[in-house]
Amino acid sequence: DPLIIERLAFMRFDNGASPLMLRTVHEYLEAGTHEEHVGQLRALYRERRDASAQALVEHCEPYVSFRKPSGGFFHWLHLRDGLDALAVTKAAAAHGVAITPGSGYYASSGGRDRVRLVYSALPPQQLDEAILLLGRVLGDVASARS
């Protein structure tokens, strides 16, 4: 009903939701292409998840453990004893590999032995290259701590 849409749009305008964006999303959902698009995204992210998981096993396994996620956009890597997430993150950044230390995701002091690796942003070939570099970085950091 146009009257309801008008009132809802007015009500949400000052709270940050754009009426134009809401109408655009509505039209998109009404067009019936949403399910097909979501299917394409699932296939894309599944491929990236699987490629990055394989690369982690090949290049990083001595230094990290992880469970392949059933959803989401990133891997949580548990660092082997003696590796610190902040040190690994800094060393990785120096080689152009972006990971996030786990401590930023804990309310208390946890996460110093965890890093988050996003796999959704890169295609499989680039993921393999980045994870190969990460494996080298992990080896370097582990050697420096020994």
Secondary structure as the mmCIF struct_conf table of DSSP 4:
data_model
#
loop_
_struct_conf.conf_type_id
_struct_conf.id
_struct_conf.beg_label_comp_id
_struct_conf.beg_label_asym_id
_struct_conf.beg_label_seq_id
_struct_conf.end_label_comp_id
_struct_conf.end_label_asym_id
_struct_conf.end_label_seq_id
HELX_RH_AL_P HELX_RH_AL_P1 PRO A 2 PHE A 13
TURN_TY1_P TURN_TY1_P1 ASP A 14 GLY A 16
HELX_RH_AL_P HELX_RH_AL_P2 PRO A 19 GLU A 30
TURN_TY1_P TURN_TY1_P2 ALA A 31 GLY A 32
HELX_RH_AL_P HELX_RH_AL_P3 HIS A 34 CYS A 60
TURN_TY1_P TURN_TY1_P3 GLU A 61 TYR A 63
STRN STRN1 VAL A 64 SER A 65
BEND BEND1 SER A 70 PHE A 73
STRN STRN2 PHE A 74 LEU A 79
HELX_LH_PP_P HELX_LH_PP_P1 ARG A 80 ARG A 80
TURN_TY1_P TURN_TY1_P4 ASP A 81 GLY A 82
HELX_RH_AL_P HELX_RH_AL_P4 ALA A 85 ALA A 94
TURN_TY1_P TURN_TY1_P5 HIS A 95 GLY A 96
STRN STRN3 THR A 100 PRO A 101
HELX_RH_3T_P HELX_RH_3T_P1 GLY A 102 TYR A 105
BEND BEND2 ALA A 107 SER A 109
TURN_TY1_P TURN_TY1_P6 ARG A 112 ASP A 113
STRN STRN4 ARG A 114 VAL A 118
TURN_TY1_P TURN_TY1_P7 SER A 120 ALA A 121
BEND BEND3 LEU A 122 LEU A 122
HELX_RH_AL_P HELX_RH_AL_P5 PRO A 124 ARG A 145
#
